[in-house]
Amino acid sequence: MDIQLLRGAEILSLTDNTVCGVLSWDGVGEAPVRRIEERGPQQHGVSDVGFRLEPREIQLALWLGADSFVDLEARRRTLVDWLRATTANLTLRFTTEAGEIFDIDGHSVGALTLPVEGGDGMTLKSGVVFRCPDPTFYDPVAVAVSFLVGGGADSFYVPMSVPHFVGASVVNASVTVTYAGTWRAYPLIRIVGPIADPVITNAATGEVLDFTGTTIAGGDRYDIDLRYGHKTVIDAAGVSQIAKLVTSSDLATWHIADDSEVTGEVTGGVNSISVTGSGANVATRIDIVYNTRYVGI
């Protein structure tokens, strides 16, 4: 297993001994879970009403070795620099022997003490605790699903994974997304006009984003950010258009479902996503982009 830290475009390996090596790691399995329970006044036991994932802490035991004290001190300062307290998240990346990549975002919680013991020579050992507010891992390579609306003879074209072409100005297309993750994904969606009354539905969950009564003009777009802590609808000018959603829309919960969900007969992570609307032309498109997420690795 190769383990790296990512800070923007910078990458620091924790396993190749350029700066350090990893002796052991823990906390990458199933995310911590808190069950939610209720109890009635005459009830024996409790009723389980669901669960929440709790923040994850990943523990790394690091080893630093060098050929000189000058080099050892430089490596020590490099680690302190990378893992110092900051408001910006770092990304911890795990690459398996099979080449699979799993990222998780978080920050060090100040456990890098780097103790020096007599007789250790030019080596140091220390533990690092990496706290992840979102405890799920994700594939950094995003998946894109696009609905394209055009004229001409290509009335319906599907080379799996991405495009659909619909021949008229009325949009009524669907695609099946087989989701390989073990935790739900909250995507980014872009609706590019012109299109009137666009509605995006995930039949697997029954969730809908409904803009009935709204026309997105040519040259304009709506960007829908469904990630937790965002939940926004912004047009090309950066103005919020969240009020254009019909009140019954599922902005707070719309997601790509994993195979553990039962609502809408999700089997093997199969999500049937449909888009309807009218007044479209060759410039109209709907893009759905998401990262596959995992409850543990």
N, C-alpha and C positions, 0 to 999 in steps of 0.2 A: 504494500500500500504506500503510495506517495502522498505526502501531506504538504500543502502549500498555504501560505497566507497571501491574499490579494488586497492591495490598497490602491484603488483606482486602476491604472494601467501597470502598476508595479507588482511584481511577484517575488515572494521570498520562499524558497524551499526550506522546510523544516526537517527534511529527511536525507538530503544529499551530502551533509557534513560541510557544505560551503560555509555555513554559519553554525549549524548544530545538527544533531540527530534526535530522533524520537525513540525513547526506550519503550514506552507503552502509551496507550490511549484508552479512554473509557468514556461512555456516555453517548455512543453513536447508534445504539440499538433503538428500541421502541421509545417514542417520546413519552415524557411523564404525563400521566393521565389523572384527572380529578373527576370522580363520579359525582353527579348531581342527584341528590336524594330528597324525597319529601316524606312526611309522616302525618297521617291524619290523627285526630284526637283519640280514636278507639282502635288505631291500627297497631298490630304487633309487627315488628320489623319495619321496613321502609319500602317505598316505591322508587325504583330507579327511573329517572326521567332524562337521562342522557349523560353527557360527559363534556369536558373541555380539556384540550391539551395545555399543559403548563410549559413555561419556559424551560429550555434544556441547558444543562451545563456539561461541557465536554472538558475532560481532564487530560492534559498531555504531560508526560514526564520527559523533559528535555535533557540532552547531554551535550556539553560543549567541550571540545578538545582542540588543542592547537600545538604548534611546534615552538611557539615563543609566547612569553607573557604579553608582548605587544599585540600579537595576533589575537590572543585570548581576550584581552581587554577590548579590542575592536569588535570582536564578535559579540561580546557581552553588551556593548553600547548599541550595536545594531538591533539586538532583540529588545532592549529597553525602548529604543526609538519606535520600533514597529508596534509594540504592545502597550505603549503608554496610554493613559486615559484620554479619550477624545469623544466628541459627540458623534463623529462619523463611524459607521460600522465598518469592520473588516469582514472579509469573506474567507472562510476556512474551506479549502478544497481537498477532497479525498479522491484520488484516482486509483482504481483497483487494478489488479494484475491483468484483468480482461480489457482494460482501457475505458471502463465506465467512469464517468465523472459525476460527483455529487458535491454541490456547494451548499453552504449554510452561512447565514449572516449573523454577526454578533460583535462582541467586544471582550477584551480581557478585563477581568475584575480585580486586577491588582495583586495577583498571587505570585508574580514573577520576582521572587526575592533574591535569587541567584546567590545562595550562601557559599562562602569560601571556608573550606576545612583544611586544617594543617595536614600535610602529607599527601594531599591530592595532586600535587604537581600542577601541570597545565591543563586541568580538567575542572569542569563545573557541572553540577546537576541541579535541576530546579523543576518544580511543577508549575504549570500554567492552567488557569481555569478560564474557559472561553464560554461566556454566557450568551445564549441565543434567544431573544424575545420571541421570535417565531421558531418553534422547535422542528419545523419540517425542512428536509433537504430538498434541493431542486436541481434538475438538469439545466446547466447554464445555456444550452442550445435551445432557443425558443422554437415552438411549433407554430406554423402559420396556416390558417384556413381562410381562404378568400372566396367570396361570391362576386363574380364579375358579370355585369349586364352589358350585352352588346347586341347589335343588329345582325341581319344577314341570316345565312342558312344554319349557322352553328347554334341550334336551339338549346342543346344541353350537352355539355362536355365535361367529363369528370376523370382526369388522370389522378387518381386518389392522392389525397393529401391536400391538394390546394384548390384549383379553380373550378368554378361552375359558370357556364355561359347560358344565358336565357335570351331568346330571340326577340321578345317583344318588350314594350315599355312597362308591362306589368311583371313584377318580380314575384315568383313563387318557387323557391328553390330550397333544397335541403341537402345536407351532407351528414354522413355518419362518421363520428370521431370515436375511434377506439382508443380509449385513454389507458396508458400503461402504468400510470402512477398508483400509489397507495394512499394518497391524500388529495383532496379536491384542489382544483386550480381556479383562481380568480383571474380571468383574462383581461387584456386590454382590447377594446373593440373600436374600430374606426368606421364610420359611415360617411362615404364620400358622395355628395350630391351630383346631379339632381335626383331626388327621390321624395315622394310624398307618402305619408302614413307608414313609415317603416316599423316593422315589428320583428323582433328576434326572439325565438322561442327554443328552449332546450326541452324536448319532449321527455327526456330521461328524468328530469327533476320537476317538470311542470312550471318552470320559472320563465318569466316573460319580461322583455324590455319593450314597452309599447309607446311609440311616438305618434299614435293616431291623432290626426288633426294638425300635424306639423309637416311643413315642406322644407326640406334642406335644399337650398338653391345650388345650381351649378357653380363650381368654384369654392363652395363652402364645404365644411365637414363637421361632424360631431365626433369627438374623442371621448370614449366612455372608459373610465378607469375603475375597475371593479375590485381592485386590491383593498384589503382591509386597511382602514386609516386614510383612504383616498375617497372612493365612491363619488366620483365627479363626472360631470358631462360638460365639456368645453368645446366651443366652436373654433373656427380657424382664427378668429380674432382674439381668442383667449377669454371670451365672455362665457360665464356659466349659463348653461341651457337646461339645468336639471329640472326646472319647472315645466319643461315641455314633455316630460314623461307623464303618462297617464298614472293617476295615483295608485292604481292596482299593480303597477310594475314592481319587479323584484330587484331593485337596484342594490339593496343591502345584501342579498343572498345569491344572486345569479352566479353560477359556477359550472365548471366542467366536473362531472361526478366520477368518483372512483368506483370500483366494483363492490364496495361494501355497502353502498346505499341501496335501499329497496324502493324508494319512491319512483314511480314511473317505470318499473321493471328494468332497472339497470343490471345488465348481465355482462360480466367481463369488461366493465368499463365502457360499454357502448352508449354513446350520447348522440341522439339524432337532433341536429340543430337546423332550424329552418328560418328563412328570411322571406317576408312578404312586403309588398309596397307597390307603388305605381309611379308613373311619370318619370321613369328612368330612361337613360340613354347609354351610349357607349362609355361615357366617363364614370358612370355610377359603379361603386363597388363597396363591399362590406368586408373588412379584414378583422379576423379574430386571432390574437396572438397570446400564447400562454407558455409557461414553463411547467413541465411535468414535475410533480412534487411527490415526496416520499416521506412516510411517517418515521422511517429509520433505515439504516443501511447495514 
